Amino acid sequence: MKKLSQLIFIVIIVFANYLNAQNFFEYGLKVGISSSSVKATDTKSSLYFNPEEYYNGNSINPFIGFFLNYRLNDNLILESELSYIQKGSRKTMEVAYTTIDNPDGDGRKTDYTSEIDLRYLELGFNIKPIIRLENIPTYLIIGASANYTLNAINITQDRIDKFLFSYKLGLGCNINGVLKLPLLIELKYIGDFSKFYSYDYGNLWNNVLLINFGFNI
């Protein structure tokens, strides 16, 4: 899988260099940071486990990607992205020590951290209608992506859906039109069209809030 992702990346770079001769194409890198969480639906709680409470946390993760923009006209940009993105959740909670003789605890408590770490290779396509706010070149982001699971930590492997389809909604700003720097700033919400995991206690879904910076190259 690693060799395949490297090959895809090389092909896109070569293709982008060829297209760069045309003024309406631009490409570059994006780096950012995300806050991700996991939502549990159709839940079934037990005496000692509540999935909605257990997964109710946030995880801060890095993001890196490559983008290729095609300016269709003065009001619309089409974009493709190849990205590495992490999703999941992390929560530290206080739990009681329990034993067979004291199933309700013996009065002692300790901190316990529940964590899910999901890592994806993402291929996305976005429509970016251009708007202007106080003469600042701003655009909306409406898109969808296909995700392949590269790795999943702290979760049962055979219950994971390896392929996911996601949607994106966001807002971006081209700083080049303000500060004369080849820089983009984007804020996006990413949700999944389908659950990534299903087991006896319910279904788990990804939610991500991402801020990223883009650099033309």
N, C-alpha and C positions, 0 to 999 in steps of 0.2 A: 504493500500500500504506500510505503514511503517513496519508493521509486516512481510509482504512478503519479503521486502528487508533485514530485519534482519535475517529471516530464510535462505534466499539464502546465506548470508554472513557466517552464522554459518555452513551450509552444506559445503561450500567451505573450511573453516578452518579445519573442521574435515577430509575432504578428503585430504587436503594438508598435514596434520599431518601423515596420513597413507602413503602417497606417499613419504614423506621426507626420509623414510628408504632407498629409492633408490637414488644413487648418481646423477642420471641424472635429478632429480627434484629439484627445488628450488622455494621458495615463499616468499612474503614479502609485504611491504606497499610502496605506492608511494604518495608523497605530492608535490605540485607545485603551480604555478601561471600562469594564462593565460591572453592573450590580445585578446578579442573577438570583432567582428564587425558584422554588418548586411548589406547585399547587397540587394538592391532593383532592380528587373528586371520587364520588361513589364510594365513600369511605365506610369501613366497618371497624369500629373500635373494640378493643379487648379491655380486660380489667387493668392491665399495666401499659397499654399502648394506644395512643391516639395519633393517627397519622397526620391529621391536620395540625396538631400542635408540634409533633416531632419534626416536620419539614418546614415549619414556619420560621425560616431564617434567610439571611442573604449571604452571598459569597461574592467577593471582589476578585475579578480575574482580568488578565491582559487580553488584548485583541490585536491581531495584525492581518493585513490583507493587501491585495493588489487590485486596482480598479482600472477600468477602461471606459471612458466617456465618449459618447457620440452626440454632438450637438445637432439635433434634428432641425431646429430653427431657433429664433431668438427667444422663444418662450418654452422650449421643451428640450430636455436632455435625456438620453437613454444611457443606462449604465449597467455594466456587468462587473461582478466582483468575485474574486477567489480569496477565501479568508480562512484563517485558523481562529476558532472561537471556543472558549470554555463556558460551560453552563453548570448549573447545580445549585446547591444550598449548603449553608453552614450555620449551625446554631449550638450555642453552649447553654446548658440548662443545669439546674440543681436537682439531683435525684437522691433518693433515700437508699441506704444500705438495706438490703433485704436478705433473709435467710429462710430456710425451710421452717425453722421454729418461729421466726418473726416475719411472715410474708408482708406485713404492713410497715416493716422497718423497725429499727431499734433506736431511732432518735438521731442517728448519725446521717450526715449528708455529704455529698461530694459533687464536683462539677463534672458533667459529661458532655462531650461534643459530638453531635451527629453531623455527618458531612457526606454529600454526594458530589463527586467530581466527574463531569462529563466533558469530553474533548471532541470537537467536530471539525471536519473539513467541509466548508460551505461554498457552494456555487450559487450566486444570486444574481437577479436581474431587477433593476429598479427603473421606475419612471419618475423624472424629477421636473415637475412644472415650475417654471421660474416666476417668482413674484418679487415685488419691490416694497420694502418697508423703509420709509424715510430715505429713499435713494440707495439703500443698501441691497446689493444683489443677493437675494434670499431665494430658497427653493424648498418645495415640499418633497418628501421622499415616500413613494408608494412602491412596495416591491414584494417579491417572493423569492425563496431560496430552497435548494435541496441540500440536505445535510447528511454526511456519512459519519458514523461514530468511529473515531480513531481509538478511543480508550474510555473506559468507565471504571471508576474506583469506588469502592464501598457499596457496591450494589450487585445483585445476582446477575451474572452475565447472560444466562440463557433466557431471561425474561425481557431483555432490552430490545426495542425496535431499532435495528441498525440504521435504517434510512428514515429520515423525517423531512417533512415539508413545513416551512415556516413563512410567516408574513412579516413585513416591516412597515412601520409608519413613523415618520419623523420630519425634522426640519433641519435645513443646512444653510450655511452662509459661506460665500466665496470672499475670503478676506482680500484676495487680489484686487477686488474692486474698491476696497476701502483703504488698505495700507500698502498696496502695491507689493504684496508678498504672495508667492504661489502656494497658498494655504487654504484648506477647507476646514470648517468646523461643523460637525454634525451631531445631532442628538436623535437617537432612534429607540423605539420600543419594538422588541422582537418577541413574537408569540408563535407557538406551534399549532398547526392544523390538527395534529393528532398527538396522543399520549406517547411518551417515550418508554413507559414502563407500566406493567400491570401485574398485580398479585392479589393475594387473598384479602388484603386490607384496603384495596382501592386502585385507582389509576393516578399516575403522576405525569404532570405537564410542566414544561419549561416556560419561564417568563424572564425576559432580559431587558434592562435599560442600559443602553450603550452610548457613550460619548467618544467620538474619535476625531482625529486630525488627519487630513489628507495632504500629501505633498506631491506636486507634479514633478515628473522626472523626464 
